[in-house]
Amino acid sequence: MDEIVAGPLLSQINTPADLRKFSKLQLQQVCDELRQFIIDDVSIYGGHFGASLGVVELSVALHYVYNTPDDQLIWDVGHQAYGHKILTGRRKVFHTNRKYGGISGFPKRTESEYDAFGVGHSSTSISAALGMAIASKYKNEHHRKHIAVIGDGAMTAGLPFEALNHAGVSGADVLIVLNDNNMSIDPNVGALKEYLTDITTSHHYNKFRDDIWKMLGLLPTKDFQKLASKVEAGLKGILSKSSNLFEALGLRYFGPVDGHNIIKLTETLKGLKEIPGPKLLHIKTVKGKGYELAEKDQTLWHAPGTFDKITGIINKKVPLTPEPPKYQDVFGHTILELAEKNPDIMGITPAMPSGCSLKIMMDAMPDRAIDVGIAEQHAVTLSAGMATRGLRVFCNIYSSFMQRAYDMVIHDVAIQKLPVVFCLDRAGLVGDDGPTHHGAYDIAFMRCIPNMIVAAPMNEAELRNLMYTSQLPEMNAPFVIRYPRGQGVMPNWRTPFEKIEIGKGRKICDGEQVAILTLGHTGNFAVQACKMLREDEFFPAHYDMRFAKPLDEQMLHEIASKYSKIITVEDGCIVGGFGSAILEFMAANHYYPELKMLGIPDRIVEHGKPEELHKECGYDAASIANAVKEMIGVGSMELMG
C-alpha cells in the first residue's frame, strides 16, 4: 500500500502543535487539503467516508483552539474521526486504516495519546468526557479542558441524556459539541430531530443568537464570563419553549453555528474555552461535505468501499456466475415474505434499517417496520410490549450492539417468556471494524438465560426456516437467531419454508475417529476441511448442531457413544460458548471424550478481513483440518483452501 500525497500545508502537520503555527487565514486551505486527503485515501483503500468529510472544519478548529492531548477530546463513535487521526501523527500510515495489522478505524487509546477514549459504539462521549472533567476537577487540574463531540443521531440513545442530566449539576468544565447533520447511517428519526430543526429555524432565536455573538466579539476576555451569565438568564426568558431543553438541564447552550465556517467556528470555540462549567455548542454540518455525490446520497456514501473519485463510480465486483446473497438480505426479503402471510409480524431495528435490510420491509410496509434510532434498550422493551398484545416481533440488532440491551432481554423478555425473535446480525468476527463491532459474546450471554432458544443457521435456507419456525403460533418463548456479516453459500437461496424442530441438529456426514460439531456458518468451514481431509484418507464425521440452546441431547448421546475425539467449532467466544455447552453436557452425562474447542480465544481480537481473523483465531478450514490430524496424532499439515 502506498502513502497518499498530502497538500503543501497538510504535509507540514505531524501534530496539532504544527497546525497551531498557521495563521487563522490559512485554516481554510488546511481544511481543503484535509478533505481532499480523505477523499484520495478512502477512494483507494475504502473506509467510512461521509461522516469524516462532514467534520473536517470541526476537526481542524478543535485541534487549533485546544491544547490536545493535554486537553481531552472524545469523538463519539469514531466514524467521524479520520481528520482527527490524520492531524495527530497518523497521516503517513493512514493508508493502513482498517487493514490487518494497520491502524484502527476508530479512536483507540493504545494507538495514540490523542485518542483520549476508545470508541466504536455510539453515545458514550458525554459520559466519558464528564468523567474526565470530574477527575480533573478532583485532581486540581483546572487548566485541562474536556470536549465531547456527539452526532445528533447518537443523541437518540438513553446514555447521552443520563450524562446530560448529570453534567448540568456537576459544575464540571466540559464542552459538548452537538454535530447536527440529521444523519446517522440512515436518516435520523424521532422527536429530537424535529426539536433540533425547530431550534435551527427559529427566527427569534437566531436573531438573538447573532446579536449576542456580535456583542461577544466586541468584549475583552475578562468580560466574557459575566456576559455569558446574563446570556444564560436571558435565554430562558426570551427563547421559544422548544429551545429550552439543554438550558433546563443546566447546560449553557450556544448555537446553532455553521460547522463549515472555519473562521466563525474557531472564534466561537475560543470564546467558549473561557467559559467554565458545562456547556453545549450546537453546530450544523452536512454529512459528506465537499463531495457532491456523498452529500446527495448520505446513506450510500457512509462507507461506500473503493471508488473512482473523479466519476464517483463505486467499484463493485461483477460475478461471472450467480453468487450467494448476504445473510442480511436473506433476512430482509424473508421477513417481508413472512409478513405478507402473517399480519401479526412486526419489524424493529435501532438505526440500522439499511445495514440489516429491514428497509426492504419498511419500504413495502411502513406501518409494520420501525426504526427507533440508536436506542437498543428501547428496541427490546418496545418489542416486549408489542409481544404482550399478540404481535410477533422480529427485533434485529447487531450482535455487538445487543450487549447494550442485556438487562431488557432478561428483565422484560425472558422472565416474562415473551416470544420476541432476536435476529442478531453481524454475529462473529465482522472484520474491518474490529473489536468494538465483533459479535463475539452473544452465544455465551444468551444461552445462560432461562426460557431462551439460541440458534444459528449454517446457510440461507436454514436462516429462512428458523425465521419461519420462530413466528409459528406454538412458539411461546424468546428466540435468538444469530448470523454473520457477509455472504452465505447458496446462490439459489429462495427455498420453500420448512419447520425446524427446536433443539434438533443434523448429521452432515458420518465418519471415523473424530466428530466435528459446528454451530452456524462455521459449518461451511468444516465442510471444506472434511473435503481436504478426505483427499488424504481421513474421514471425520460432521454434525451441524443448529442450536446452542436447547442442545440436541439425543444426537449428543449418539456422538459420545461412537466418538472418543470431538472438535467443536463456533464463530463466538470459547469461554462460555457453544463448545462450553457441549463440554457441560459431556460432564453431566459422564462422558469423557478428548474435546478441543475452536472459536474466538479469550483475548481482544483486532481488525482485519474475516478470513484473516478466522485463520488467526484458528477456526478456518485449514485450522479445523489441522486440529483433526493433531487429534488423531499424525501431526499438523499445511492445507491450502
N, C-alpha and C positions, 0 to 999 in steps of 0.2 A: 504494500500500500504506500502511496506517495503522499507527502505532505502538501496541503493546499497552500498556494502562494497568497500571502496577505497583502493588503494595501500599504502605502508608504507610512501612514500613521499607525495603523494597527500592528504593523510589523515591529514597531518600537515598544509595544506594550507587552511586557512579560509579567508584570504585576500591576495591581491598581495604583501603586506609587508612581509608576511610569505614566499612567493615564492622567494623574493629577498634575503632571508637569505641563500639560497642554492648556492653552487659554480656553475660556468658555466659548469663544467664537470658533474654535477648532472642533468642538464636540460633535457638530452635525456631520462633519466629514468622518469622524471616528465611527459614528452610528452607521453611516452609509457603507463604510468598509466592513464593519462587523456584520451587517445584514448580508452583504454580498458574500462574505466568507462562509456564513451559514448556508446560503443557497448553493454555493460551489461545493461545499463538503457533502451536504445531505443529498444533493443530486447524484453524486458519485457513489457514496458509501451508505446512504439510507439513514433512517432515524426519524425522530419526531421533528416536525417541521414548523407548522403554523404557530404553535404556542410560543416558541422562542423568537420567531420573527416579530410577534406582537409586543414583546417586551424589550426590544433592542435599546430603545431610548431609556427605559427604566433601568435596565442593567447598567448602562453607562453612567446615568445620573447617580445611582446609589453608590457605586464604587468611586465616583468623582467626589461626592459630598462627604461620605462617611469613611472613617479610617479603618477599613477592613484590613486584616481579620480581627483587629482588636475590637472594633465594633462588630456585633454579631448579626449576620444576615442569613435568614432562613427562607428558603424558597419552598412554597407548598408544592407537593407532588414532585416536581423536578423536570417535567416535560418542557418547562419554560426556562430551564437553567443553562442552555447551551451557550448563550452570550456570556453569562457569568463564568462558565468554565474557561472559555476562550480568553477572557480578560484576566484570569487568575492563574496563569502559568501553564495552561494545558493546550495552548494553541498548536504547538508543534507536534503533539501526539493526538490531536483531536480526531484525526482520520482513523484512530483505533477505537473510537467511541462505539460501545455496544458489541465489539468484536471479542472473540475468545482471547483472553489474556490482555485485552486492552482496557481503556478506562470505562467506567460505568456510565450508563445513560442518565443517571440520577446523581444528585449531590451525595457524597459519601465521606464520612469523617476520616476514614483511614486513607483516603486518596489525597486530600488537601486540607490544610489548615483553614482555608477559606470556606470550606463546606462545614458550617457550624453544626448542622444537624442532618442526619441521614434521612432521606425522604424517598417515597415511591408511591405509597398510598396517599390519598388526599386528606386535607382538612386538619393536619397536625401542626401547622406552622405557628398558629397563635398560642396554643398551649405551650409549645416548646420555647418560643421567644419569651413568653411571660415567665416561664420557669427560670430562664437565664437571667431575665431582668430582676426577678426577686432575689436570685442568688447573688447578683452583682450588688444589689442594694444591701443585702446582709453582710457582704464582704467589704463594704465601703468603697467599692469600685465605681464611684459616681461619674467618672469620665466615660464609662463604657455605654454605648448605645445599642439598642436591640430592635431589629426591624424584621417583621414577618410580611412576606409577600404572598397573598392568597387570592386566587381567582374567584369570581362570583359563582362559578359552578361548584367549587369546593365549599362555599358558604352554605350550601343546602344541607350539609351534614349536621348532626347534632353537636359534635365536638367543638366546632368554632363558636357556637352560641354558649356552650358551657364556659369556654375560655373568655369570651367577651363579658359574660356575666361576672366572672371573677376579676378580669382586668380592670373593669370600671371602678371597682372599690379597692384595688390593690395599691394604688399610688405608685406602681412600678413605672419606670421610664421605658415604655415600649411604643413603637410606631407600627401600626397595622396598615399596610398598603393594600387596598382592595382593588385588584385589577379587574375591571368590569368590561368584559367583551361579549357577554351574552352567550358564551360557548363553554362547554367542557370538551368532550369529544363530539357529542351531538349537541344540538341547541339546548340551552338551559330551559328548565321547566319550573313552574311553581310561582307562588306569590312573591317571593323575594325578587325574582326577575322583574315583575311588574313594579315593585316598590322602588328598585333602583332606577328603572326607567322614569318613574314619577319624579324622583329627585332630579334626574338629569334634565328633564324637560320643563321643570317648574320655572316659570318666568320670574316670579317674585324672588325665588331662592337664588337664581343665577345672577340677577341684578345685585342683590345684597352681597353675594359672594364676590363679585367683581369689584364692588365698591370697597369691600374690606381689604382685598388683596392690593388694591391701588394704595390704600392708606398705609398698609404694612410696608410697602416699598419705600414710603417717604420717611419712615421712622428709624431712628438708630436702634441697635440691637437691645440696649438696656430697656427701651420702652416696649419691646415686643411682647414680653410676658404679661405686662399689665394690660395691654390691649387684648391679648388672647383671652384673658379672663372676662373682659367685657363682651368679647365676641361670643363666648360660651353662654353668658347670661342672655345676650340679645337673641341668639339663635332660637332659644326656647320660646321666646315671646313673639317673634316675627315670622318664623318659617311655618309653612303648612304642616299639618299633623303628620303627613307622610314622610317628612324629613327628620323626625324626632327619635327614631329607633335607637340609633347609636348614642345620641345625646342622653336619651333616657337611661341607657345602660352605664352612663358615667364616663363616656369617652368624648373627647373633643373631636368634632367632625369637621374636616376640611375637604372641599371639592364641590363638584367634580372638576378635575383638571384634565386637560388634553395630554394623554400619556405619550403622544408622539411629538410634542413640542419640547425639545430637549432644553432650551433656554428657560422656559417657564417652569418645567419640571425641576430643573436644578435649583432655580431660585426658591421654589416652594419648599423643597427638601432642606435647603439651608435655613430657611425660616423655621421650619418645624423642628430642626435639630436643637434650636434654642428653647423650645417649649418643653418643660418637664412633664412627666406623668403620662398616662395612657391616652393615645390619640389615634385617629383613623384618617387616612388620606384616601379619598375615592378618586381613582383615575379611570378615564375611558380610553380603551385601546381597541384595535382591530386585529383579530387573530389572522395571521398570515400576512401582516402589513408589509408592503413592498414587493410582493409577488402576486400579480393580479389574479392568477388562477386560484391561488390559495385563499385570497380574500373572498372570491366568489363562491367557492365550494369548500368551506372550512372543515367539514367532516372528512371528505375525501383526502384533503391535504394535511390532516392531523399527523399522519405517518404514512406517506404515500409509497415508500420504498424508493428505489433509484429512479431517476427521470432525466429527460433532456431539458436542461434549464432554459434553453432558447425556445423550443417549441412547446414545452410543457407536457410532452408525451411521456406517460409513465411506462417504464419498462416492465412488460409482462411476458412471461414465458408462454409461447404458443405451443400447446402439446400436439404431437403428431397423431396421437390416439386419445380416446376419451380417458380423462383422469378422474380419480375419486374426488368427491366433494370434500369440503371442510366439514368437520363434525358440527360446527356452529350452524352451518347452512342446512344440514340434515335436521337439526333441532328446529330451525325456523320454519322450514316447509312442513315438517311433521306436525308441529303444534297447530298450524293453520289447518292442516288436513283433519286432525282430530277435532278441532274446534268447530269445523263445518258439520261434524256429525254429532257433537256433544255440546249443547247450548250452555252447559254449566262451566265450561272451561274458560279460565281467565289467565292472562299472562302478566307477570310483574317483572320489572328489571330496575335496578338502581343505576341509571345514567349510561347504560350500555346497550341501547336498542340496536345499533348497527353492529357493535362488536359481537353480541351474542346472537344476532339475526332475529330477535323478536320484532324488529322493524317490519319484517315480512307480514306478520300478523297485524301490527299496528296500522299499516297501510290499508289492509283489507278489512280489518275490524277495529277501528279506532276506539270504540267504546268497550272493547274487551281486552285490550293490551295497554298497560300503563307503565310509563317511565316516571319513577318517583324522584329522580335526581339522585345525587350522591348521598344516599341515605339507606344503607344496608339494614340497619336495625329496624327502621320503619318498614322497609320492604317485607321483612319477615313477619312482623306483627300485623301489618296490614293483610298479608296473606292468611294469617291465622284467623283474623276477624272475618274475612270472606269465607273461610272454610267452615266457620260455625254456622253459616247460613246456607250451607249445602253446595257452595261452589267448589270446583276442582281447580285449584290454583297451581300453575307452574311458575315457581319463583326462580328466575335464572340469575345467578350471581357467580362471578368468577370465584374459583376455589380460594384464591388468596384473599379476596375481599370478604368471603363468608366468615373468616375469622373475626371480623368486626361485629358480627351479629350473633355470636355464640350463645350469649345469655338468652336471647329471644328464641333461639332454636330450642333450648332446653325448657325455659320457663313458659313460653307462650304456645309452643307447638307440641313438643314431646310429652310433657307432663299431662297435657290435655288430649293427647293422642289424636291430633287433628291431621287429616290426610292431605297435608301440603306436600307438593312434589318439588324438591330442591334439585334443579339442574345446575350442576357445578361445572361450568365451562373452564377451560384453561387449567384442568387438573394435571398435576405432574410438573415436570421441568419445562417451562414455557419458552426458554431461550434467551433472546437478547435483552429482555427487561430485567433479568437477573433475580436475585434473592428476594426482593420485595414483591415479586409477582409470581414466583414459583408456587404452584399449588401442591405443596409437599405434605401437608398435615391433615387433610380432610378425612382420609380413611381412619386415621388414629382418633381424631376428635369426634367423628360421627359414630363410629362403631361402639364407643363406650356409652352411648346414650340409650337408655331403655326406650322401647317402642319403635326404634329406628330401623328401617331397612336401608342397607347400603349396597348399591350395585354399580357395576362398571361394564359397559359394552366393549366387546372385542372388535366390533365393526359397526358399520352403519345400520345393517339390518337389526342387530341387537339393540342399538340405540332406539330405533323406531319401535321395536317390540317392547322394550322396557317402558317407553313413554306410553304406549298403548295400554300395557298392563297396569301402570300406576294410576290411570284415570278410570279404571273399571269400578262399578258400584261397590263391589265386595272389598275393595281396597280401603281399609279404615285405619291406616297408620301413616306417619310421615315416611317419605320415600326419597332417598338420595340417589341420583344418577350422575356419576362423575365421568367426564370425558375430556380428552386432551385438546390442546390447540392444534390446528393444522388439519391435514388431510387424513381421511380414512384409507380404506383399501379396496372399496367396491365401486367401480365406475357405474355399474348398474345397481343402484342402491335403493330404488323405489320398490321395495318388496311388499307383498301383502302382509297385513298385520297378523301376528300370532301372539297369543297369550303365553307368557313365560311363567312357569311355576316358581313361586317365591322360594328362594333358598336352594335352587337346583342348578347345578353346573352341567357341563357336557364334556364327554371324552373326545378329544381331537384325534388322538391316535394311541393305540396300545404300544407296549414296548417292554424292554428288559432292563433290569437292574436299577434304573433311575427313573423317578417320576418328576416331571416338571409341572408345577401348579402355577398358573398365571391368573392375574386379575386385570381385566380391561384390555386396552390397546396393546399392552406389552405381550399379550398372547401372540401377536404377529411377529414379534422378535423371536419368540420361542419356535414358531413355525419355521422361520428362516434358519435358526440354529439346528433344528432337527434335520432339515434338508442337508445342511453342511455335514452333520454327523453321520447321516446315512451313507454319504459318499465315502466315509472312512470306516464303514461297517460298525457303527454304533447306533443303537436303536432305543433311545429313551422314550418313555410314554409322555404324553402331554394332555393336561386337563385344563380347560377354561372354566374356572370356578364361578365366574359371573358375580357372585355375592360375597362380600366380606362379612355381611351380617344379614340374615342368618346364614351360617355355613351349611353346605351340603354334607351333612354328617354321614348319610348313607354312603356317599361316594368316598368320603374320607376314610371310613372303616374299610372299604374295599381297597383303597390305595395303601393304607397302613398294613393291611394283611398281606399284600403282594410285594411291596417295595420296601427295602430297608434303607434306601437313599432317596431323599426328597430335596428338591430345589424349589423355592418359592420366588416368584418374580412380580414386582409391583412398581408402578411409577408414583411412589409415595414414600414417606419416611419409613425406614425399617423399624425404628423404635415405636412400638405400639400399633403397627400397621397390620397389613394382611398376613404377612409371614408370622407375626406375633400371634395372630388369631389361630393360625394353623398349629403353631407350637403349643398354645394353650390347650387346643383340642387333644393333641397327642399326649400331653402330660396328664390331662384329666381322664383319659381313657387308657392309660398305662401302655402306650406305645412309645418305643424309644428308638426311632429311626435316626440315622445321621441326616441332619437337616441343615441346609445352607440357605440363608435369606439374601436375595439380591434386591436392591432398591436404592433409595436415596439415603446415603450414610448420615450418621449423626454429626453433621457439620453444616455450615452455611455453604451452599453451592453457588458459585458466582455465575456470571452471564456467559453466553456463547450459544451457538446453534444447538437445538435439541439433540441432534445426533452426536455432537461433540460432547455434550454433557452426559448423555446416556453411556457413552464409552468411558468417560472419566469416572462415572459412578459405578461402572461395572455391570450394567444390565442391558447392553445392546446385544445383538445376535451373537457376535463373536465371543463376547464375555460369557454368555449363557453356555455356548458350546464348550468353552474352556472349562467352565465350572463343572460340566458333566464329566469331562475327561479327567479332571483333577479328582473328582469324587470317585470315579472308577479306579483311579490310581495309576493312570498311564501318563501323567504329566500334562501341562498346558500346551496349547498349539496356537500358532498364528493362523487365523482364518480370515479370509477376505470375503466380505459380503458383496 
